[in-house]
């Protein structure tokens, strides 16, 4: 039965059936054991991708215009003959599942285009778990045939680090007058950015945008480059006027050309990292589950009564944990 379901899903993905892709993603996101078993079999049987694909992380400060940029940039990429998928990572929103649920209604042209696909990533409080599932969704989208996967993060903070571990290149969006905001952006975020784009660089913002560009370039001169072969470029863009998008795409292709021998290695390293992260997440989840079980309570009571030592209590808990995994 399980094999038949997976066979039908694989057939639908290869035939570029979007309903099947959505169903497959829902299975990957599901927390039920039944769905997990099906999704694991599905992921392990996805065809190998021989063509070049682009995994691009995007983030920015609040109000920077991420939705507008993603729509304009996505449509530009489609005009270049590419198919584009957009995903969102938002571990902080257990109700909405990601800001892109709201943004999707604002990206009408992109969401309605036959060569695009927009999907929020699952929420659930665990950043590692969210990003890991997003990594699996990326694999599904690439197997489906998407050339570019844009992974949006919500806010500027810890999520960027996780997204860098599932993408190849990271774009940081800022806006004119962001000089003051640089104080609020963690230094690490600046250092992990491969490209910085100043959005809304149009109309009365043009002069301010130029000043901001100079401030950012100055700030970058004091940061340690993430890659020896790459100096982070700063672009002035306007998602409304569609200016600067070509330059951003040119830099992305240039980055991939210069790092093409490293991309494969990086993706292997990312897979290894998320493999161990998945194990840690499973162990922590099971540990949380057994805390309230009678066996754990009895071990804890014996320890508190000084009947068993600290080390013995730990060994007993670990032994019980092992039996539950």
N, C-alpha and C positions, 0 to 999 in steps of 0.2 A: 504493500500500500504506500509506504513512505517512498519507495523507489519510483513508483508510478507518479506520485505528486512531483518529485524532483525532476523526473524526465519531462513532464509537461511544462514545468517552469523553465527548464533549460531550453526547450523547444520554443517557447514563447519569447524568451530573451533573444535568442538567435534570430527570430523572425521580427524582432523590434516591436513587440506588442507592449505598449506602455502600461496597460492594465496589469499585465503579468509582471512588469518591472516593479510597479507600485506594490503589488501583492508580495513579491519577493522581498522588497525592502521592509514591509510590515512584518514579515516572518523573522528577518534579521533583527529587527528592533524589539520583537516580542520577548517577554521574560518567562513565558510558559515553557516547561520542559519539552512538551511535544513539538512546539514550534522551533525550539532550539535544535532539536535533533534533525528536523527537516532542513533548517537553514545551514547547519554545519555540513550536511551532506551536499546541499546545493553549492555552497561556497567551495568545497573541496573538488567539485566537478566542473567548475567554471573553465571555459577554454582559455588557454594561454594567449595573451595579447602580444602580437608581433609588431604592431605599429607603434609609433611614438605617441604618447599621451602626455597631457600637461595637467598637473595637480597644483592648483594655485590657491594659496591662503590669502584671505582679505580681511582686514580689520580697520577700525578707525574710531576716533573720538566721537562721543554723542553729537548728533546734529551735523555730522560731516557730509551726509548725503550718500550713505552706502548703497541704499536701494536704487537711487538714481544712477549711481556709478555702475552698479552691477547690471542694471538693465541696458544702459548705453554701451558698456563694454561688451556685454553678452551679445547684443545685436551687431556690434562691430565685428566680433569674432565670427558670427554666423555669416556676415557679408563676405568674410574671407574664405567661406566654404567649409567652416568647422561646425561641429555639433557640440552644444554646450549644456552641461548639467550644473545646477546651482544647489548647494547644500548649506545648511546652517548648523552651527554648534552652539548650543545654549544650555549649559548644565544648571542654570539658575532659575529656569522657568518651568516648574512642574505642571503648570496648568496649560499654558499655550504651546509648549513644546518648541519654542523658538520664535524670535522676533520676526522671522521671515514669513510666518503665518500671516502676519499683518502686512508685511512688506509685499507679499505676493499680489495683493490686490492693487498695489501701487506700481507693480511691474507688469502691467496688463499686456503690453506689446510683446515682451519677452516670454511671459508665461503662455501666451496664445500661439507663439511661433512653433511650427512643427519640428524645428531642429533644436528645441530647447526643452529642458525638464527642470522643474523647481520643486524642491522637497526639503522640509525641515528635518533636522536630525532629532533623535529621541532625546527627551529630557529625563532627569531622574536623579539629579543631585551628585552623581559620581562623574567627575570630569574625565577620569580615565576611561570609565565605561562608555560615556557618550562618545568620546573621540575614537575609541576602539570600534564601536558600531559604525561610526562614520567612515572609518577605514574600510570596513566590509561593504558599506554602501557604495563607496568609490569603486571597489572591485566590480560590483554589479553594474554600475553605470558604464565602466570601461568595457565590460563584456558585451553590454547592450550596443555599444558603438560610439559613445560620446568621446570626442577628441580632447575636450577641455572640461575639467571639473573645478568649479569655483567653490571654495569652502569659506563661507562667511562666519566670522566669530562675532559674538555679541559683547560690546564694550571693549575696553583695553585693560588687560590684566593677565591672569593666569592661563586663560583659555588659549592665548596666542602661542604659548610654549607647547601646549598639547597639539595644536593645529600644525605647528611646524614639524611635528613628528609624524604627520600623515600626509604632508604636501611636499612639493619640490622647491617651491619658491613662495616668499611671503611679501605681500604688498601692504604697506601701512598708509592709510588715507588720513590726511590732515586738511585743515581749511585755513584760508587767509586769516592772519592775526593769531595763529597758533603758537606764536613765540612764548606767550604766557603759559600755554597748555603744556609746553615742553617740560615745565617744572613738575607737572602732575603726571607725566608719562614716565614710567619706570625706565631707567637707563637700559635695562635688558631688552625692553621692547624695541628701542631704537637700534640696538645692536643686532637683533634678529631680522630686522627689515632688510630685504634684498632690493626693494624699490619703494621709494616714498613718493606719493602723488598728492599734490595740494589741489583739492577739489574746489569748485566754485570760484575758480580763477577767471572770472569774467566780469564785464560791466564795471561798476565802481570798485570792485574788489581787486582789480588788476595790479594797482600799485602796492596795495597791502600784501598781495600774493607774492610779488617780487621780493619784498622785504622779508616775508616769512621764509621764502626759499633760501635767501642768504643766511638767515638765522639758523635754519636747519642744517645747511651745508657746514656752517661753522661748528655746530654742535656735533656733527658727524666726524669732524676732524679730530675730536677728542675721544672717539669710541674705537674699540678694537674691531677690525673687520672680521666678519664671520667666515669669509672665504678669501684666501690669498689672491685668487684670480679675479676678484670682483670688488669694484668700488660702488657703493650704493648711490644710484642716480636719484636726483630730485626733479620731478616734473610738475609743471603747471598744467592742470587739466580743467575742462569744463564739461560736465556730463550733460548739461543743457545744450551747449553749443557744439558738443561732440568734438572738442579740440583736445589734443594731447593724447588721445586714445591710441592713435597709430604709434606714437613714440613709446608708450608703455608696452605695447605688444612687441615692438621691435626689440626693446630691452629684454623682454621675457624670452624671445627666441634667441637673442644673443647670449643670455645667461645659460640657456639649455645647450647651446652649441659649445660654449666654453666648459660646461660641466657634464657633458653627455657621458663621459667615461665614469663620472662619479655618481650620476643619478641612479644607475643600477645598484651600485654599492650602497648608496644611501637608503634606497628602498629596502634592501636586504637587512640593513641595520635597523630600520624602522620596524620591520616585521619581527625581528628578534626582540626588540624592546617591548613591543606590544604583546608578544607571546608571554614574556615574563610578567608584564603588567596584568595580563589576564589571569595568570595563576595567582598573583598576589590578591587580585580583586576577589577571586573565588574563595581563597582561604579566609580573607577578611569577612566576606559575606557569611561563610559557614560559621566562623568564630562568633559573629554577632548572633546567629541563630541559636547556637548551643548555650549561650549565656543564661537563658531562662529555663533550660531543660533541667530536669531533676538531678541527673548525673552530675552536671556542672555545679549545681547548688550544693549537693552533698560534698563534693570535693572542696568547694570554697569554705563550707562550714567546718570541715575537718582541719583545714588550714588555719582558719580564724581561731579554732579551739586549741591550736598548737599540737594537734594530734599527728599531723604530717608537716614536713619541712616545706619551705618555700620552693625549693627545687623539685621536691616530690610532687607538690601540687601542680607545678607547671608541666611536669612529665605526664601526670595523669590527665590533665586537660588536653595536652597534645595528643595523647593516645586516644582519648574520646573523640577529638576533632578528626583524627585520621580515620576512625571508624565511620564518621558521618559524611566524609567526602566521597 
